[in-house]
Amino acid sequence: MAENKFDAIVIGSGISGGWAAKELTEKGLKVLMLERGRNIEHVKDYVNANKESWDYPHHGRKTQEMIAAQPVRNRDYPLNEQTYEMWADERESPYTEVKR
C-alpha cells in the first residue's frame, strides 16, 4: 500500500474547514480533508433555505427530543429544527471524548 503524505489535514468541510482547505491548497500545500457527514449537494439539499421559523412545529428551536438524542451536538448553538438534518447523527457516528 502506498504511503500518502500531506502537508495539512483539515477536519470538517463546513464553512471554516472548506475555506481553510481552499487557502492551504492555493498556497501549494497537499491537503487531506476528512468529513463525517453525508454528501450535501449545493441548492438541491438546502430544503430549509426558504422556510421561516413559523414554518416549523417548534418555530425552528431545539426540541427536548433533539437534546436527548444528540447530547454532543446539543452543545453547539446551531442545533435546531432548521439545521438538524445537516449534521451527522450521533447514534450512527458517535463521538468519542477522552476528556471534557
KOLSE-563828 format. One record per atom (N, C-alpha, C, O): x, y, z; atom name; chain. Coordinates in pm, whole numbers. Layout:
residues N
PAKOL,X,Y,Z,CA,A
...
//
This chain:
residues 100
PAKOL,84,-118,0,N,A
PAKOL,0,0,0,CA,A
PAKOL,89,124,0,C,A
PAKOL,184,135,78,O,A
PAKOL,57,217,-87,N,A
PAKOL,135,341,-97,CA,A
PAKOL,113,429,25,C,A
PAKOL,3,435,80,O,A
PAKOL,218,495,66,N,A
PAKOL,207,586,180,CA,A
PAKOL,180,727,129,C,A
PAKOL,256,781,49,O,A
PAKOL,70,784,175,N,A
PAKOL,35,922,137,CA,A
PAKOL,89,1018,241,C,A
PAKOL,81,991,361,O,A
PAKOL,142,1127,196,N,A
PAKOL,191,1231,286,CA,A
PAKOL,119,1361,254,C,A
PAKOL,102,1397,138,O,A
PAKOL,77,1429,359,N,A
PAKOL,4,1554,344,CA,A
PAKOL,73,1662,426,C,A
PAKOL,133,1636,530,O,A
PAKOL,63,1784,377,N,A
PAKOL,116,1898,449,CA,A
PAKOL,20,1943,558,C,A
PAKOL,62,1998,661,O,A
PAKOL,-109,1920,535,N,A
PAKOL,-211,1964,631,CA,A
PAKOL,-330,1870,625,C,A
PAKOL,-361,1815,520,O,A
PAKOL,-395,1851,739,N,A
PAKOL,-519,1774,746,CA,A
PAKOL,-626,1867,802,C,A
PAKOL,-609,1925,909,O,A
PAKOL,-735,1880,728,N,A
PAKOL,-847,1965,770,CA,A
PAKOL,-961,1873,813,C,A
PAKOL,-1002,1785,737,O,A
PAKOL,-1010,1892,933,N,A
PAKOL,-1119,1811,986,CA,A
PAKOL,-1249,1890,970,C,A
PAKOL,-1267,1995,1033,O,A
PAKOL,-1338,1840,886,N,A
PAKOL,-1468,1903,864,CA,A
PAKOL,-1467,1992,741,C,A
PAKOL,-1377,2073,722,O,A
PAKOL,-1569,1974,658,N,A
PAKOL,-1577,2051,533,CA,A
PAKOL,-1683,2159,539,C,A
PAKOL,-1735,2202,436,O,A
PAKOL,-1716,2204,660,N,A
PAKOL,-1809,2315,673,CA,A
PAKOL,-1745,2444,623,C,A
PAKOL,-1641,2440,558,O,A
PAKOL,-1806,2556,654,N,A
PAKOL,-1757,2683,601,CA,A
PAKOL,-1612,2711,642,C,A
PAKOL,-1532,2756,560,O,A
PAKOL,-1577,2684,766,N,A
PAKOL,-1440,2711,811,CA,A
PAKOL,-1341,2610,753,C,A
PAKOL,-1234,2648,706,O,A
PAKOL,-1376,2482,758,N,A
PAKOL,-1288,2380,704,CA,A
PAKOL,-1269,2394,554,C,A
PAKOL,-1158,2379,503,O,A
PAKOL,-1379,2422,484,N,A
PAKOL,-1371,2441,339,CA,A
PAKOL,-1282,2558,303,C,A
PAKOL,-1202,2551,209,O,A
PAKOL,-1296,2666,378,N,A
PAKOL,-1215,2785,350,CA,A
PAKOL,-1068,2759,382,C,A
PAKOL,-979,2800,308,O,A
PAKOL,-1043,2690,493,N,A
PAKOL,-905,2657,530,CA,A
PAKOL,-840,2571,422,C,A
PAKOL,-726,2596,383,O,A
PAKOL,-913,2470,373,N,A
PAKOL,-859,2382,269,CA,A
PAKOL,-831,2461,141,C,A
PAKOL,-729,2439,75,O,A
PAKOL,-921,2551,106,N,A
PAKOL,-904,2635,-13,CA,A
PAKOL,-776,2718,-1,C,A
PAKOL,-694,2721,-93,O,A
PAKOL,-760,2786,112,N,A
PAKOL,-644,2872,132,CA,A
PAKOL,-514,2792,130,C,A
PAKOL,-415,2834,70,O,A
PAKOL,-514,2677,195,N,A
PAKOL,-392,2596,200,CA,A
PAKOL,-355,2540,63,C,A
PAKOL,-237,2541,26,O,A
PAKOL,-455,2491,-12,N,A
PAKOL,-423,2438,-145,CA,A
PAKOL,-379,2548,-240,C,A
PAKOL,-293,2524,-325,O,A
PAKOL,-436,2667,-226,N,A
PAKOL,-392,2779,-310,CA,A
PAKOL,-247,2819,-282,C,A
PAKOL,-180,2875,-368,O,A
PAKOL,-200,2788,-161,N,A
PAKOL,-61,2816,-125,CA,A
PAKOL,32,2702,-168,C,A
PAKOL,153,2708,-146,O,A
PAKOL,-26,2597,-228,N,A
PAKOL,54,2487,-279,CA,A
PAKOL,69,2368,-186,C,A
PAKOL,143,2275,-217,O,A
PAKOL,-1,2368,-72,N,A
PAKOL,9,2257,20,CA,A
PAKOL,-78,2141,-26,C,A
PAKOL,-182,2161,-90,O,A
PAKOL,-35,2019,6,N,A
PAKOL,-113,1900,-21,CA,A
PAKOL,-202,1878,101,C,A
PAKOL,-152,1857,212,O,A
PAKOL,-334,1882,80,N,A
PAKOL,-430,1884,191,CA,A
PAKOL,-521,1761,186,C,A
PAKOL,-570,1723,80,O,A
PAKOL,-542,1701,302,N,A
PAKOL,-641,1594,318,CA,A
PAKOL,-756,1652,399,C,A
PAKOL,-734,1709,506,O,A
PAKOL,-879,1638,349,N,A
PAKOL,-997,1685,422,CA,A
PAKOL,-1078,1563,465,C,A
PAKOL,-1109,1476,384,O,A
PAKOL,-1112,1557,593,N,A
PAKOL,-1193,1449,648,CA,A
PAKOL,-1330,1504,686,C,A
PAKOL,-1340,1608,751,O,A
PAKOL,-1435,1432,646,N,A
PAKOL,-1572,1475,675,CA,A
PAKOL,-1652,1354,719,C,A
PAKOL,-1646,1249,654,O,A
PAKOL,-1727,1365,826,N,A
PAKOL,-1808,1253,873,CA,A
PAKOL,-1953,1263,830,C,A
PAKOL,-2027,1165,841,O,A
PAKOL,-1995,1377,783,N,A
PAKOL,-2134,1395,742,CA,A
PAKOL,-2162,1342,603,C,A
PAKOL,-2071,1301,531,O,A
PAKOL,-2288,1345,565,N,A
PAKOL,-2329,1298,433,CA,A
PAKOL,-2289,1399,327,C,A
PAKOL,-2259,1515,358,O,A
PAKOL,-2288,1356,203,N,A
PAKOL,-2259,1445,91,CA,A
PAKOL,-2380,1537,70,C,A
PAKOL,-2492,1489,55,O,A
PAKOL,-2357,1666,69,N,A
PAKOL,-2465,1764,51,CA,A
PAKOL,-2445,1832,-83,C,A
PAKOL,-2340,1891,-109,O,A
PAKOL,-2547,1824,-168,N,A
PAKOL,-2541,1889,-298,CA,A
PAKOL,-2591,2032,-287,C,A
PAKOL,-2697,2059,-231,O,A
PAKOL,-2512,2124,-342,N,A
PAKOL,-2546,2266,-337,CA,A
PAKOL,-2685,2290,-396,C,A
PAKOL,-2718,2234,-500,O,A
PAKOL,-2764,2369,-332,N,A
PAKOL,-2900,2410,-365,CA,A
PAKOL,-2998,2295,-345,C,A
PAKOL,-3094,2310,-270,O,A
PAKOL,-2978,2181,-411,N,A
PAKOL,-3072,2068,-404,CA,A
PAKOL,-3099,2024,-259,C,A
PAKOL,-3213,1996,-224,O,A
PAKOL,-2997,2018,-177,N,A
PAKOL,-3012,1968,-40,CA,A
PAKOL,-3040,2076,64,C,A
PAKOL,-3044,2047,183,O,A
PAKOL,-3058,2199,21,N,A
PAKOL,-3091,2307,115,CA,A
PAKOL,-3242,2320,124,C,A
PAKOL,-3299,2423,87,O,A
PAKOL,-3307,2216,175,N,A
PAKOL,-3453,2212,176,CA,A
PAKOL,-3516,2315,268,C,A
PAKOL,-3633,2349,251,O,A
PAKOL,-3443,2365,364,N,A
PAKOL,-3498,2462,459,CA,A
PAKOL,-3461,2606,427,C,A
PAKOL,-3494,2697,503,O,A
PAKOL,-3394,2629,317,N,A
PAKOL,-3342,2762,284,CA,A
PAKOL,-3450,2870,276,C,A
PAKOL,-3426,2985,313,O,A
PAKOL,-3567,2835,229,N,A
PAKOL,-3672,2935,211,CA,A
PAKOL,-3783,2928,315,C,A
PAKOL,-3889,2988,297,O,A
PAKOL,-3759,2854,423,N,A
PAKOL,-3859,2843,530,CA,A
PAKOL,-3834,2949,637,C,A
PAKOL,-3721,2989,662,O,A
PAKOL,-3941,2992,697,N,A
PAKOL,-3933,3085,811,CA,A
PAKOL,-3951,3006,940,C,A
PAKOL,-3997,2892,936,O,A
PAKOL,-3916,3064,1052,N,A
PAKOL,-3925,2993,1180,CA,A
PAKOL,-4066,2944,1209,C,A
PAKOL,-4084,2839,1271,O,A
PAKOL,-4168,3019,1165,N,A
PAKOL,-4306,2978,1193,CA,A
PAKOL,-4351,2859,1107,C,A
PAKOL,-4459,2804,1129,O,A
PAKOL,-4268,2818,1011,N,A
PAKOL,-4299,2701,929,CA,A
PAKOL,-4265,2570,999,C,A
PAKOL,-4297,2462,948,O,A
PAKOL,-4201,2576,1115,N,A
PAKOL,-4160,2457,1188,CA,A
PAKOL,-4250,2437,1309,C,A
PAKOL,-4301,2534,1366,O,A
PAKOL,-4271,2311,1349,N,A
PAKOL,-4358,2283,1464,CA,A
PAKOL,-4317,2354,1593,C,A
PAKOL,-4402,2393,1672,O,A
PAKOL,-4186,2372,1614,N,A
PAKOL,-4136,2437,1736,CA,A
PAKOL,-4069,2570,1702,C,A
PAKOL,-3979,2615,1772,O,A
PAKOL,-4114,2632,1594,N,A
PAKOL,-4064,2762,1548,CA,A
PAKOL,-3913,2764,1526,C,A
PAKOL,-3847,2865,1550,O,A
PAKOL,-3860,2651,1480,N,A
PAKOL,-3718,2643,1447,CA,A
PAKOL,-3625,2622,1564,C,A
PAKOL,-3503,2618,1546,O,A
PAKOL,-3680,2608,1683,N,A
PAKOL,-3594,2592,1802,CA,A
PAKOL,-3550,2447,1823,C,A
PAKOL,-3596,2356,1753,O,A
PAKOL,-3463,2429,1917,N,A
PAKOL,-3415,2297,1959,CA,A
PAKOL,-3524,2231,2043,C,A
PAKOL,-3584,2296,2129,O,A
PAKOL,-3551,2101,2018,N,A
PAKOL,-3654,2031,2095,CA,A
PAKOL,-3588,1942,2201,C,A
PAKOL,-3468,1915,2195,O,A
PAKOL,-3666,1898,2297,N,A
PAKOL,-3615,1807,2401,CA,A
PAKOL,-3571,1674,2339,C,A
PAKOL,-3476,1612,2387,O,A
PAKOL,-3640,1630,2234,N,A
PAKOL,-3601,1506,2166,CA,A
PAKOL,-3463,1520,2102,C,A
PAKOL,-3382,1427,2107,O,A
PAKOL,-3435,1635,2042,N,A
PAKOL,-3303,1660,1983,CA,A
PAKOL,-3195,1659,2091,C,A
PAKOL,-3088,1601,2072,O,A
PAKOL,-3223,1722,2201,N,A
PAKOL,-3127,1730,2311,CA,A
PAKOL,-3094,1591,2364,C,A
PAKOL,-2978,1559,2389,O,A
PAKOL,-3198,1507,2381,N,A
PAKOL,-3178,1371,2432,CA,A
PAKOL,-3104,1283,2331,C,A
PAKOL,-3019,1203,2369,O,A
PAKOL,-3137,1296,2203,N,A
PAKOL,-3080,1210,2100,CA,A
PAKOL,-2939,1251,2059,C,A
PAKOL,-2861,1167,2014,O,A
PAKOL,-2905,1377,2075,N,A
PAKOL,-2777,1429,2027,CA,A
PAKOL,-2706,1508,2137,C,A
PAKOL,-2693,1630,2126,O,A
PAKOL,-2659,1442,2243,N,A
PAKOL,-2602,1514,2357,CA,A
PAKOL,-2476,1595,2325,C,A
PAKOL,-2455,1699,2387,O,A
PAKOL,-2393,1551,2232,N,A
PAKOL,-2273,1627,2199,CA,A
PAKOL,-2309,1742,2106,C,A
PAKOL,-2269,1856,2130,O,A
PAKOL,-2384,1713,2002,N,A
PAKOL,-2427,1819,1909,CA,A
PAKOL,-2509,1925,1982,C,A
PAKOL,-2508,2041,1942,O,A
PAKOL,-2579,1885,2085,N,A
PAKOL,-2661,1978,2163,CA,A
PAKOL,-2578,2093,2220,C,A
PAKOL,-2632,2201,2243,O,A
PAKOL,-2449,2071,2242,N,A
PAKOL,-2365,2177,2297,CA,A
PAKOL,-2336,2287,2196,C,A
PAKOL,-2286,2393,2233,O,A
PAKOL,-2366,2262,2070,N,A
PAKOL,-2340,2360,1964,CA,A
PAKOL,-2467,2440,1937,C,A
PAKOL,-2573,2381,1915,O,A
PAKOL,-2459,2570,1938,N,A
PAKOL,-2579,2654,1925,CA,A
PAKOL,-2659,2633,1797,C,A
PAKOL,-2780,2654,1801,O,A
PAKOL,-2599,2594,1681,N,A
PAKOL,-2682,2581,1561,CA,A
PAKOL,-2776,2461,1559,C,A
PAKOL,-2856,2450,1467,O,A
PAKOL,-2769,2372,1657,N,A
PAKOL,-2860,2258,1657,CA,A
PAKOL,-3003,2306,1680,C,A
PAKOL,-3035,2354,1789,O,A
PAKOL,-3086,2294,1579,N,A
PAKOL,-3227,2333,1589,CA,A
PAKOL,-3304,2268,1476,C,A
PAKOL,-3246,2196,1395,O,A
PAKOL,-3433,2293,1468,N,A
PAKOL,-3516,2232,1365,CA,A
PAKOL,-3472,2269,1224,C,A
PAKOL,-3487,2190,1131,O,A
PAKOL,-3418,2386,1207,N,A
PAKOL,-3379,2433,1074,CA,A
PAKOL,-3252,2365,1023,C,A
PAKOL,-3236,2347,902,O,A
PAKOL,-3162,2328,1112,N,A
PAKOL,-3032,2273,1072,CA,A
PAKOL,-3013,2126,1107,C,A
PAKOL,-2910,2067,1073,O,A
PAKOL,-3110,2066,1172,N,A
PAKOL,-3096,1931,1228,CA,A
PAKOL,-3048,1828,1126,C,A
PAKOL,-2960,1747,1156,O,A
PAKOL,-3105,1829,1007,N,A
PAKOL,-3072,1728,906,CA,A
PAKOL,-2935,1749,841,C,A
PAKOL,-2888,1663,767,O,A
PAKOL,-2871,1861,868,N,A
PAKOL,-2741,1890,807,CA,A
PAKOL,-2624,1833,888,C,A
PAKOL,-2510,1839,843,O,A
PAKOL,-2652,1778,1004,N,A
PAKOL,-2548,1729,1094,CA,A
PAKOL,-2542,1576,1090,C,A
PAKOL,-2642,1511,1063,O,A
PAKOL,-2425,1520,1117,N,A
PAKOL,-2410,1375,1131,CA,A
PAKOL,-2486,1330,1255,C,A
PAKOL,-2485,1399,1357,O,A
PAKOL,-2552,1217,1247,N,A
PAKOL,-2631,1164,1358,CA,A
PAKOL,-2538,1094,1457,C,A
PAKOL,-2464,1003,1419,O,A
PAKOL,-2541,1136,1582,N,A
PAKOL,-2454,1077,1684,CA,A
PAKOL,-2481,930,1708,C,A
PAKOL,-2391,856,1748,O,A
PAKOL,-2603,886,1682,N,A
PAKOL,-2634,744,1702,CA,A
PAKOL,-2566,659,1595,C,A
PAKOL,-2530,544,1621,O,A
PAKOL,-2549,714,1475,N,A
PAKOL,-2483,642,1366,CA,A
PAKOL,-2332,663,1368,C,A
PAKOL,-2256,573,1330,O,A
PAKOL,-2287,779,1409,N,A
PAKOL,-2145,814,1413,CA,A
PAKOL,-2115,877,1548,C,A
PAKOL,-2101,999,1558,O,A
PAKOL,-2104,795,1653,N,A
PAKOL,-2086,852,1787,CA,A
PAKOL,-1952,923,1805,C,A
PAKOL,-1851,885,1746,O,A
PAKOL,-1955,1024,1887,N,A
PAKOL,-1834,1097,1923,CA,A
PAKOL,-1763,1020,2034,C,A
PAKOL,-1827,953,2115,O,A
PAKOL,-1631,1031,2037,N,A
PAKOL,-1552,974,2145,CA,A
PAKOL,-1479,1088,2212,C,A
PAKOL,-1404,1161,2147,O,A
PAKOL,-1500,1103,2341,N,A
PAKOL,-1432,1209,2415,CA,A
PAKOL,-1355,1146,2530,C,A
PAKOL,-1412,1077,2614,O,A
PAKOL,-1225,1170,2532,N,A
PAKOL,-1143,1119,2640,CA,A
PAKOL,-1160,1208,2763,C,A
PAKOL,-1168,1159,2875,O,A
PAKOL,-1166,1337,2740,N,A
PAKOL,-1178,1432,2850,CA,A
PAKOL,-1261,1549,2804,C,A
PAKOL,-1250,1593,2689,O,A
PAKOL,-1344,1598,2890,N,A
PAKOL,-1426,1716,2859,CA,A
PAKOL,-1416,1812,2974,C,A
PAKOL,-1476,1919,2971,O,A
//
